């Protein structure tokens, strides 16, 4: 959950913290792009190359070492001082380009020399071992497509919010690496081991405890994302991948795994990533509940009368998307949307629904049912089940978009208190 | 053979590969993700880790006290260290003041469950987590720079400021894990397993 914005830093007194400095560095890092436009043209106007009247009459540039986006397309993430959000409204299918994958970390992105990086596995094992990156790449590899989502991925509050603003802390990649069970077999795991601690080599030395069943099920240690080495922001050179589990547990820059009889109760699994349920605080919510959002049409897009293909993504941390329903009458009636095949387990699933818009003001919504039979709730249902002090973790309410008579699309922020 | 011919010949191969990939998808859905060939008992990759290597990284502390190092600390020393190393982000006394947004979280508050903001006193279920977290990640501008004695002392100060331990308590590996946190009784494990219930 993000509460601190850049504006808050200005109010900080006393010595300058590294967080503040880091925020400054991040701001500086995005400046070149912004200033490139700001100096020469208005921010809304893209910088375009000289365009010939007829491109068939001019030979274009030749091949280069790296491809680049069309200058007409400028999807960008939205950074704060602690995270950066995926522009879901700019994407047309479910693989997130690696440079648009959301980012969240607790002490910056470390620079790690892959030749020196090692993974230690110890604790309740037969043989404590260290593996170099080269060792890890020698084991049988597996490729899997799944989403990662931050457990604090819910924002609301005003109508002028994009899908990126509301829940841009989810992205999807095709990950490649070794099954964690393969490495566990290599070291030999004691029957007493019920949990394992995963630890990163960032300046937060991030740790989370994970139930051992996940290791025998589908946990992976991955070194590739969409075919190439994973990005530094995603844990280069290796990260833990726990399909369907909250993002924070997918430890990046992984350096150590310790097998244990009991959980460690780390800071992130006690004082963070926990949330009020009535008069109690719920902890160890690992799986992300099923969720969906319409990404087109959404704010700040506009629609025209006639056929509109409503599009969006749906996912569940507990398995496959069973169905997605769309309502174009503010939730009175629901219709089945088409799901783009293949529908993968614990993966963003693209849905589409054709709507003949007559020009009336209305609201459009989507709701997903996953293969366990769980139907995505409304915010009111979540509040009824958990109490009105919901907090910001594990929130998956239905998102409604307001369609105005003139085709303007606005988010419908809801309040429960 | 010129370039164009190579390209034309390559196309059917690519199409064939693409259709093979598609054909594998239903298989993947039914089978767990395992490799295709019979495995050896061990691959023999990697090497044994030495006791020194493990000790250098094994800094975690469990709620039962496992992992707490030698050393000790007290509230008085902790108060001084807090002022020098923590107050710049967490406030002079760790409390949230109206209209002031701290760069770090507020750490001190009363211990009632309904109080805001979330602090060590009203939201942290285990005292050992304080030691573990501070030693690995704090202070934010110099992570990993505190000695074990310093971490014990700051832990003592923060627990005392939250009215959980008395001012004369000296914390060490023998007693820190025995400190009962007020928020412990509030925490429940998630028992949801999917299915239609909204919970």
Interface residues (C-beta under 8 A of the other chain):
Chain A: X4 X8 X9 X11 X12 X13 X14 X15 X17 X18 X19 X20 X106 X107 X120 X121 X122 X127 X128 X129 X130 X131 X132 X135 X136 X138 X139 X140 X141 X142 X144 X179 X185 X186 X197 X199 X203 X204 X205 X207 X218 X255 X256 X258 X260 X262 X263 X264 X265 X266 X267 X270 X271 X274 X277 X279 X280 X281 X282 X283 X284 X285 X286 X287 X318 X319 X342 X344 X345 X370 X372 X373 X374 X375 X377 X381 X382 X384 X385 X386
Chain B: X25 X29 X32 X33 X34 X35 X37 X39 X42 X43 X45 X46 X47 X48 X49 X53 X54 X57 X58 X59 X60 X61 X62 X63 X64 X87 X88 X89 X100 X101 X102 X103 X104 X113 X118 X120 X123 X124 X125 X126 X128 X129 X132 X133 X136 X137 X140 X141 X143 X144 X183 X186 X187 X188 X189 X190 X192 X193 X194 X195 X196 X197 X198 X199
